[in-house]
């Protein structure tokens, strides 16, 4: 695309010739002539000096440090995402049900499938499921000859999928939650999981991610939620609209996560706690109690005996107050030494 056409569609302030052509987006380090790169983090501003891209997307405050033709926008990363959809749009999805989804695992007559739905190879759909319009089960495209790429999604009975969902290969939605009661002799008694999974509109679920059905009430995933690969969502969890989770996050049973939250890769959310709206949890963080205030949270502790961990953590919570007391004591000691 020519830059003039690009900016006409996406906006931004163009500081370059509108006739420059770009063919693809590329990282700052490897971009060459014909590429368009972007700088989202000012910490990497020094890379602009050696970048070979034809144009760079940057924030206005970086304009003075950029020796290259540029497009100024307050959110370079978001601009890059929109540009990528223009230059490299996703493969079109052809509606239809792959023959293996209905022949090898017959779709029950109680299943309701909306208009424009694409169901790939070896997808298994249980009784009473609902799949909203224009949703895609596995990212494969159903081809004209009936063949398809990817597949193997499993929807257990009663699962509800909203409109325009994208569910990648290997996802399992609606399996039993981990519910057991211990007998006096130590054996485990299974608790029937009678809830379902309800997923909103415009949700994307990554490969091999699992979402368990509720024990009594439903597990609920809100509109616009984005889940990466290999995430575990336990029974009765509720995830608010437009929350995003990176790979390998684990959310224990009955946790409630607010709207517009972000959960970094490998983070753990313990059960029966709540996260407020707009909470951002760093990668590898263990969230062991409710978070009632929006903001960013980070933390991990070494593995140790439970009782020792409890004692140490109780002291860690008072470190700021202890530091203030130490500074006050040091100041008082210095005054006493001066007097003496």
C-alpha positions in Angstrom: 0.0 0.0 0.0 1.0 3.6 -0.5 1.4 5.5 2.8 -1.1 8.1 1.7 -3.8 5.4 1.2 -2.8 3.7 4.5 -3.0 6.9 6.6 -6.3 7.8 4.9 -7.7 4.5 6.3 -6.1 4.3 9.7 -5.4 7.9 10.6 -2.2 9.2 12.2 0.1 12.0 11.2 2.2 11.2 8.2 5.8 12.6 8.2 6.9 11.1 4.9 6.0 11.1 1.2 2.5 9.7 0.7 3.8 7.9 -2.4 6.1 5.6 -0.5 5.0 1.9 -0.9 5.2 -0.6 1.9 4.7 -4.4 1.5 4.8 -5.9 5.0 5.3 -5.1 8.6 8.6 -6.1 10.2 10.6 -5.8 13.5 12.9 -2.8 13.8 16.0 -5.0 13.8 15.3 -6.9 10.6 13.2 -4.4 8.6 14.5 -3.5 5.1 13.4 -1.2 2.3 9.7 -1.7 1.6 8.9 -2.7 5.2 7.0 -0.7 7.8 8.2 -1.1 11.4 6.9 0.1 14.7 8.3 1.2 18.1 5.9 0.7 21.0 8.4 0.8 23.9 10.5 4.0 24.2 13.3 1.9 25.8 14.2 0.6 22.4 14.4 4.0 20.8 18.2 3.6 20.1 17.3 1.0 17.5 15.8 3.6 15.3 19.3 4.8 14.4 20.1 1.5 12.6 16.7 0.6 11.3 16.4 0.1 7.5 12.6 0.3 7.2 11.0 2.6 4.7 8.8 4.1 7.5 8.3 3.6 11.2 5.2 3.9 13.4 6.0 5.8 16.5 4.4 7.9 19.3 4.5 11.7 18.9 7.0 12.1 21.8 9.6 10.0 19.9 9.4 12.1 16.7 12.5 14.1 17.5 14.6 10.9 17.9 13.5 9.3 14.7 15.7 9.8 11.6 13.3 7.8 9.4 10.1 8.7 7.7 7.3 8.1 10.2 3.7 7.9 11.1 2.8 9.5 14.4 0.1 7.9 16.5 -0.6 7.8 20.3 -0.8 4.0 20.3 1.8 2.5 17.9 1.1 -1.1 18.8 -2.6 -0.8 18.2 -1.9 1.0 14.9 0.5 -1.9 14.0 -2.3 -4.4 14.7 -4.7 -2.6 12.4 -2.1 -2.2 9.7 -1.2 -5.9 9.9 -4.9 -6.7 9.2 -4.7 -4.6 6.1 -1.5 -6.0 4.7 -1.9 -9.6 5.8 -5.6 -10.3 6.5 -6.6 -13.7 8.0 -7.5 -16.4 5.6 -11.2 -16.3 4.7 -13.3 -18.9 6.5 -15.7 -20.9 4.4 -18.8 -21.8 6.4 -19.6 -25.5 6.6 -19.3 -28.7 8.7 -16.4 -31.0 7.8 -17.7 -34.5 7.0 -15.5 -36.1 9.7 -17.3 -33.9 12.4 -20.6 -35.5 11.5 -19.6 -38.9 10.2 -17.1 -40.0 12.8 -18.9 -38.2 15.7 -22.5 -37.6 14.7 -23.7 -34.2 15.7 -26.8 -34.7 17.9 -30.1 -33.2 16.6 -30.3 -31.1 19.8 -27.3 -29.1 18.7 -28.1 -25.6 17.3 -25.6 -24.2 14.8 -25.9 -20.5 13.7 -25.4 -19.2 10.2 -21.9 -19.0 8.8 -20.4 -21.4 11.3 -17.3 -23.3 10.3 -16.6 -26.7 12.0 -13.3 -28.4 11.2 -12.0 -31.9 11.2 -12.8 -34.4 14.0 -14.7 -31.8 16.1 -16.9 -33.5 18.7 -20.1 -31.7 19.8 -22.2 -33.0 22.7 -26.0 -32.9 23.3 -27.7 -29.5 23.6 -24.8 -27.3 22.5 -25.3 -24.0 20.9 -22.8 -22.4 18.5 -23.5 -18.7 17.5 -23.3 -17.3 14.0 -20.0 -17.0 12.2 -18.0 -18.9 14.8 -15.1 -21.1 13.8 -14.3 -24.3 15.7 -10.6 -24.9 15.0 -8.9 -22.3 12.8 -8.9 -24.5 9.7 -10.7 -23.3 6.6 -13.2 -25.8 5.1 -12.1 -26.1 1.4 -14.1 -26.7 -1.7 -13.3 -30.4 -1.8 -14.4 -30.9 1.9 -10.9 -31.1 3.2 -9.9 -28.9 6.2 -6.9 -27.9 8.2 -6.7 -28.5 11.9 -9.6 -29.5 14.1 -10.1 -31.8 17.2 -12.1 -29.4 19.3 -14.4 -31.0 21.9 -17.6 -29.4 23.1 -19.2 -31.3 26.0 -23.0 -31.3 26.4 -24.7 -28.1 27.1 -21.9 -25.8 26.0 -23.0 -22.4 24.7 -20.7 -20.5 22.2 -21.5 -16.9 21.2 -21.2 -15.2 17.9 -17.9 -14.9 16.0 -15.9 -17.1 18.3 -12.6 -18.6 17.2 -11.7 -21.9 19.0 -8.3 -23.4 18.1 -7.3 -27.0 17.7 -7.3 -29.2 20.8 -9.5 -27.0 23.0 -11.8 -28.9 25.3 -14.8 -27.0 26.6 -17.2 -28.3 29.2 -15.3 -31.3 30.7 -16.1 -32.1 34.3 -14.7 -29.7 36.9 -12.3 -31.1 39.5 -14.9 -31.8 42.2 -14.3 -34.5 44.8 -15.2 -35.0 48.5 -12.9 -37.1 50.7 -14.3 -40.2 52.5 -13.1 -41.1 56.0 -10.8 -43.8 54.6 -9.1 -41.3 52.3 -11.0 -42.3 49.2 -12.5 -39.6 46.9 -16.2 -39.3 46.1 -16.9 -37.6 42.8 -19.3 -34.6 42.9 -21.6 -34.5 39.8 -20.8 -31.4 37.7 -24.2 -30.3 36.6 -23.4 -26.8 35.3 -22.4 -25.8 31.8 -19.9 -23.5 30.0 -21.3 -20.3 28.6 -19.0 -18.3 26.3 -19.9 -14.8 25.0 -19.5 -13.2 21.6 -16.1 -12.4 19.9 -14.1 -14.8 22.1 -10.9 -16.5 21.0 -9.7 -19.7 22.7 -6.2 -20.9 22.1 -4.9 -24.4 21.2 -5.2 -27.0 24.0 -6.9 -24.7 26.4 -9.5 -26.3 28.7 -12.6 -24.7 30.3 -14.4 -26.9 32.8 -18.2 -27.0 33.2 -19.6 -25.6 36.5 -20.4 -27.8 39.5 -23.9 -26.3 40.1 -23.8 -22.9 38.3 -22.2 -22.2 34.9 -18.7 -21.3 34.1 -19.0 -18.0 32.3 -16.6 -16.4 29.8 -17.6 -12.8 28.9 -17.7 -11.1 25.5 -14.5 -10.3 23.8 -12.3 -12.4 26.1 -9.0 -13.7 24.6 -7.4 -16.8 25.9 -4.0 -18.0 24.8 -2.8 -21.6 24.5 -2.7 -24.2 27.3 -4.8 -22.3 29.8 -6.9 -24.0 32.5 -10.1 -22.4 33.6 -11.7 -24.4 36.4 -15.4 -24.9 37.3 -17.6 -22.0 38.2 -15.0 -19.4 37.1 -16.4 -16.1 35.8 -14.2 -14.0 33.4 -15.3 -10.5 32.6 -15.7 -8.9 29.2 -12.5 -8.1 27.2 -10.1 -9.8 29.6 -7.0 -11.4 28.1 -4.8 -14.2 29.4 -1.4 -15.4 28.1 -0.3 -19.0 27.9 -0.3 -21.5 30.7 -2.4 -19.4 33.1 -4.2 -21.4 35.7 -7.5 -20.2 37.2 -8.8 -22.3 40.1 -12.5 -23.0 40.8 -15.0 -20.2 41.6 -12.6 -17.4 41.0 -14.2 -14.2 39.6 -12.1 -12.1 37.2 -13.3 -8.6 36.3 -13.5 -6.8 33.0 -10.5 -5.6 30.9 -8.0 -7.5 33.0 -4.7 -8.9 31.7 -3.1 -12.0 33.1 0.5 -12.7 32.2 1.8 -16.1 31.1 2.2 -18.7 33.8 0.3 -16.7 36.5 -1.9 -18.6 39.0 -5.2 -17.3 40.3 -6.4 -19.2 43.4 -10.0 -20.2 43.8 -12.9 -18.4 45.5 -11.2 -14.9 45.1 -12.2 -11.9 43.0 -10.2 -9.5 40.8 -11.6 -6.1 40.2 -12.0 -4.6 36.7 -8.8 -3.4 35.0 -6.4 -5.5 37.1 -3.1 -6.4 35.4 -1.2 -9.4 36.7 2.4 -9.9 35.7 3.7 -13.2 34.4 4.4 -15.9 36.9 2.5 -14.1 39.7 0.6 -16.1 42.3 -2.6 -14.3 43.2 -3.6 -15.8 46.6 -6.2 -13.3 47.7 -8.8 -10.9 46.2 -7.7 -7.7 44.5 -10.2 -5.0 45.0 -8.5 -2.1 43.3 -7.5 -1.6 39.7 -3.8 -1.6 38.9 -0.8 -3.8 38.2 0.3 -6.6 40.5 3.5 -8.6 40.6 5.0 -11.2 43.0 6.3 -14.6 43.7 7.8 -16.3 46.7 10.2 -19.2 47.2 8.7 -22.6 47.9 8.9 -23.5 51.6 6.9 -25.3 54.3 3.4 -23.8 54.5 3.6 -22.6 58.1 7.0 -20.9 57.5 5.7 -19.3 54.3 2.7 -17.8 56.3 5.0 -16.4 59.0 7.4 -14.9 56.4 4.7 -13.5 54.2 3.0 -11.8 57.2 6.3 -9.9 57.8 6.8 -9.1 54.1 3.5 -7.2 54.2 4.9 -4.8 56.8 8.3 -4.1 55.1 7.4 -0.5 54.2 6.3 0.3 57.7 9.4 -1.4 59.1 11.7 0.6 56.8 10.1 3.8 57.9 10.7 2.9 61.6 14.3 2.0 60.9 14.9 5.3 59.2 13.3 7.1 62.1 15.5 5.2 64.6 18.6 5.9 62.5 17.8 9.6 62.5 17.2 9.6 66.3 20.4 7.6 66.9 22.4 10.2 64.8 20.9 13.0 66.9 21.8 11.3 70.1 25.4 10.7 68.9 25.7 14.3 67.9 24.6 15.4 71.4 27.0 13.1 73.1 
